[in-house]
Amino acid sequence: MDRISQLHDELLLGILSSLPTAKDVAATMVLSKRWRFLWMMVPRLVYNACYQDIDYGRFSTFVNRFLLLHKAPLIDTLHFKIGNACSSGDIPALIRAADERCVHELIIEIFTPNSNYTPVTLPRSLFTWCKMLVTLTLRNAVLTDDVTYPVSFPSLKNLSLISMKYPGGDDFFNTLISSCPILEELVVKQILNDNVSMVTVRVPSLKRLVLNQEVKNAVNGIANGFVINTPSLECMDIVDLTNGCHIVENDMPNIVKAKVDIFHPQTEQLLGSITLAKYLHLCLPTSKNVSYPAGNVFNRLVHLRICTCETEWINLLMRMLRNSPSLQVLEIEQAHFLRSYQPRPCWSEPSSIPECLICNLETFKWEHYYGAEEEKEVAAFILRSTISLKKATIIPHKSIFEDKKLEMHKELSLLPICSPVCQLVFS
């Protein structure tokens, strides 16, 4: 301990910031005189009150007393972990504490043992205080639309809304997003019955967008899905397994990285907006003609990851190879469970070899390889066609037995490889 105590304050504060809770931080004052007042300067504070049988009135008092003694000029992060026993009336005191200390990052997480609980509602003060917030993360609560004053987050750059409910529905969600004029990162992970049908994101400043709609109740006569207008976007991660519609109102000239995992067959508008991406991860639905605008070429694409869970994945793969002349890295994986009622794809030898295989592809990786007939055909085509390939890695699915793996390894090792420098790795 003496050697640690000799470190500079900045290093010691970094150590204290990594402790699990503010209670642990305060406990260090008894270590020695050197540590007696250090806890008062820690810029990151985590308050854990998600265990059972806690008195939230006493918890709020503890938070306020702790912050009164706290002497740091700025609190970077204030993180509350709260159990479902907490009532909505206990939350305002915590938000007031964040507002009074000009906190830059506020995290409020509600932890529940199961779905049969009374949800915690975050108060209107969240929208009228905390004007200095730069990052706001909310998880598993109700976001009330009963506000006396207009919603406003003038300094907010990062917003995460995870498993939230919005009694005000689409209108309130749109108001909330539009109240963040300099927002750069938005994460929205929806849940069943969250009251938002169409997630509308019209934010000119947005650089990173994560939308996750894995589960959603469809209401007859009401469209669901998302609307995007984000001309500055650089990174996009879309997961929508609800068969909802997708409307993209602009091209994305700054896009660098995009993941598109959707179930709706109409993908033309969405894929057409991200043709300038350098990194793409695609899992698209069964569609005989994979939909993106004819003639579009992914000239900047250097890294492509394709999922094999849908029937027409080979069609998607070959079309992307033909339209990605600069591709250097190709990864194939099965990211989702196969649907037993869907037929598996058939391999058809292309009439010509894509330009990227002749000129640029250097790395080929296949994860969760099953050794099905169409998979062997695709692997054989890539290995015998890629002139510049340096490394090919085949990773069998973990469910494959060892004797089957040995058989697959033998089959692959006998395949002709065009590149004289290619290293074939079977792991």
N, C-alpha and C positions, 0 to 999 in steps of 0.2 A: 504493500500500500504506500510506503514512503516513497518508493521510486515513481509511482504514478502521481503522487502529490506534487512532485517536482516539475510536472509538465506545465506548459502554458495554459492559461485560462481557456483559450479557444479550444484546445484539445480536450480539456476536461469537460467543458460544456458540450462538446460533441459526444463524449461518452455518456453524459447524463441524458442527452436528448434521445439516446438509443434505448433507454430503460423503458420497460413496458408501460408504466403508468406514472402519473404525477405523484402518487403516494410513494412510489419507490424512489422518485427523485428527491422528495422532501426527507425521506429516511436517511439519506446520505449525510445530513448535517451532523449526525452523531459520530461520524468516522474520525474527525480531528478538527482542530481549529481551521486548518486550511480549507476544509470542506463546509465549514459552518454556514457560510452565506452564498456559496456557489449556486445552490439550487434556486436561488431567487433570480438568477440571470439566464436560466435555460430558455431557449427560444421556441422549443417544441414541447407541448404538453398534451398528454393522453390521459383522459379520465375514464376509467372503466367502471361502469355501474350496471353491467348486464347480468350480474349474478342474482340469485333469488333472495327474497326477504330483505331487500334493501329499502331503507327509508329515504325516499327521494327528496323530502324536505331537508333532511340533514345533509344529503349529498349536495344540494344546491348551496347550502350554507358553507360547506367545506370548500366548494369551488370558489365562492366569492371571497372567503377569508384567504385562501391560497393566493388568489390574484391580487388582493389588497397588499399582500406582503411581497409580491413579485416585483422586481425592480428592473427587469429588462426593458430597454427603450421600445422594443418591438417584439411582438409574439408572432413568429412565422406561422406556426400551426397550432390550432386548438382542435383536439379530436375527442369527441364524446361517443363512447360506446354504451348504449342504453338498452336495458331490458324492457320487455313488453309490460312489466308491472308499472312502469312510469306512466303517469297521466299527462294529458296534453297541457294541463295547468302547470306542470313542473318545468316545461321547456323554456318559457319566456325568460326566466332568470338566467339560463345558460346562454341564450342568444344575447341578452343584455350584457353579459360579461364579455362576450366576444366583441360587441360593438364598442364598449367602453375602452378596451385595450387596443383598438384599431388592428384587429387580427387580419392577416393577409390570407390565411387558408383556414377554412372552417369545415370540419367533417362531422356529420351527425349520422350515426348508424344505429338502427333499431334491431336488436337481436331477439328472435322469437323461437320457442321450442317447436312450434307447429303452426298450422294455418288457422287453428281455432282460437283466435285471440282478438281482443279489441284493438284495432289499429291506433297508433299514436298520430295525432294530427299536429303538424307544425304550425305555429301561430302566424298571424299577419305581420307581427313585428319583424319576421325574417326578411320581409320585402321592403320594409321602411327603415330599418336600421342597417348596420353593417355596410355602409357605403364604400368602405375601403377594401372590401373583399376582392381578392384576385382569383382565388380558387374556392369553389363551393362543391362539396360532395354530400349528397343526401341518399340514404339507403333505407328502403322498407318502411315508408311512412306515408301519411296522407298530406298532400300539399293543398291547403285550403285556398280558395279563391275569394274569400271574404276579406277584402282589403279596403281600408278606409282611404288610403292614398295610392296613387299609381305605383305599380311595381317598377323598381329602378335598381339596376346594378351597374352603375357607371364605370366601375373599375374592373369588373369581372372579365377574366380572360379564359378561365377553365371552369366548366360546369359539368357535373356528373349526376344524372338522375337514374338511380338503379332501383328497380322494383318499387317504383312509386305509384301512388294513385292520385288522380286529379279530378275531384268532384265537378270542377268547372268544364271538364271535357276539352275538346279541340280548341275552343276559343281561349280558354285560360292558358293552355299549353303554348299557343301561338303568342299570347301576350307576354308570357314569361320569357320566351326565347327572344322576342323582339326588344325586350327591356335591357338586353346586354349588347350595347352598341359596338364594343371592341372585342367581342368574344372570339377566341382563337381555337378553342378545343371544346367539343361537345360530345358527351357520352350519354346515350339513352338506351337503357335496357328495360323493355316493357314486360308486363306480367298480365295474366288473365284478368279481365274486368277492370282495367285501369282507366276506363272512360275516354281514352283517346283513340280515335279511329284512324285519322290521317295525321301522321307526324309531319308537320310542315317546318322546314328549316330554310329560311331565307335570311342568310347572314353573310353580307359581303366580306367581312373580315375573317371568316372561319378558315382555319388551316387544317384541322384534323376533326374527322367526324366518325363516330362509332354508333351505329344503329343496330339494335338486336331485338327482333320480333319473332322469337322462336315459338311462342304460344300466344294465341289471340282468339277471342270469341268474335266470330263474324256475325254482324247484325243485318238481318234482311233489309235490303234497300239502302244500306249505308256503306259507302266505299271505305275500304281500309287499305293501308299501305303507307307510302311516304311521298312527300314533295320536297325536292332539293333545289335550291338556288344558291350556290356557293362558289362564285367565280375564282376565289383565292385558294381553294382547297388543294392541299398537298398530299394528304393521307386520308383514305376512306376505308372503312370496314363495315360492310353491310351484310347482315344475316337476317333473312326474312323467309321463314318457312310457313307463312300463313296464306300463300297464294294471293297476297294483296297486290294492288297496282303500284307502279313506280313511275313517278313523273320527275324528269330532270329538265329544268328550265334554262340551263346554260351549259356551254362547254367548260371544261376545266383545264385551262392551259398550263397551270402550275402543278398538276397532279404528278406525283412521283410513285406512290405506292397505293394499291387498291386491292381489297379482298371483296369478292362478290359471291355470296352464297345465298341463292334465292330459289324459290319454288315456282314462281310465276313464269310462264313460257315466253312472255313478251319482254325481251331483254335488249332490244335494238337501241332504244333511247339511252339506257343506262350505259351499255358498253360503248356506244358511239361517243359518249362524253369523256371517256377515259383512255382514248387511243394514244395519248402522249405519255402514259405511265411507263416507268422503267421496271416496276415489279408488279406482277399480277398473280393473284390466287383466285382461281375460278372453280365453283361448283354450281353448275347450271342444270335446269330441269331437262327432262326428256323432250326433245324437239328435233324432228328429222332434219330441219334446217336451222342450225344454231343462229339465233337472231342478233346480228349487228349489221350496221349499214354496209351495203355492198361497196367494194372498192376501198374501204378503210384499211389502212395498213398501220400496224403497231411498230413504227420505225424505231422508236426509242426503247422498246422492250428488250431487256437483257436477262430477266429472271422470270420464269413462268412456272407456276405450280397448278396442277390440274387434279381434281378429285375424280375417282372412278366409280362413285356410288350410283350414278345415273346411267341409264341404258345407252345414251348417245355420247358418252364421253369420248369415244374414239373419233367421232365426227368433229367434236369440239377441238380435240387435240390436233388433228390434221389441219383443220382450218386455221387454227392459231399458228401452227408451224409455217404454213404457207404465207401468212401475213405478218410474220415477225422476223424479218431478215437479219436483225442484229442480235438475235437470241444467243446467249452464252451459257445459261444454266436452265436445265429442264428438270422439274421434279414432278413425280406422279405419286399419288397416295390414295388410299381409301379412307376418307375422313369420317364417313358415316356408315351406319349399318346398311347392308344391301336389302332391298325390298324383294322378298321372295316371289311376289306375284309378277314382277317385271322380268321380261326376257333379257338375257345378257347380249351384249353387242357382238356383231360379226366383223371380222377383219376383212378388208378389201384392199389389195395392193394398189397404191397410188400410181398414177401414170408417170409422175415425175418426182424427183427428190426435192424437198423444200430447200431454198437457198441457205437457210440458217444451218442446216445439217452439213451442207457442203463447205461452208466458209467459216462459221463462227462458234458453233456449239462446242463447249469444252467440258462441261460437267453434266452428267446424267445420274439421277437418283430416283429409285423406286422404293417407296415405303409401303409396308403391308401388302407385299407381293404374295399372291395365292398360287401362281403358276397355272391359272386357267388358260385355255387354248388361245383366247384372244390376247391375253397378257403376253404369252410367249411370242406370239406373232408381232406384237408391237415392239417388244424388247429386241427381237431379232432384226426388225427393220431399222431401228435406230442404230444398233451396233454395226450393222453392215453398211450403213449409209453415211455415217458421220465421220468425215475425214479428219477433223481437228480435235476429236474427243481425247481428253487426257485422263478422265476418271469416270468409271461407271460403277455405281453402288446399288446392289439389290439387297433389300432387307425383307425377309419373309414375314408374314403375319405371325404374331406370337402364338396363335392357335395351331400352327403347323407342327406336326410331330417331327422328331429328329430324323427318322428314316425317310420321310417325305422331303425334308430339307436337303438331305444328301442326294436324293434323286434330282431335285430341282437344281442343285449346285452342279451336278454332272451335266445336265442338259444345257445349262447356261455356258459352262466352260467349253462346250463343243461348238457354240455358235461362232460363225465367222465375224471378226472385228476388222473394220476398215482401217481405223487409225493405228499406225504402227507403235504409237507411244501410249495407247490407252491401257490403264490399269483397271482390271475388273475385280471388284471387291464384293464378296457374298458374305453377309454377316447376319 
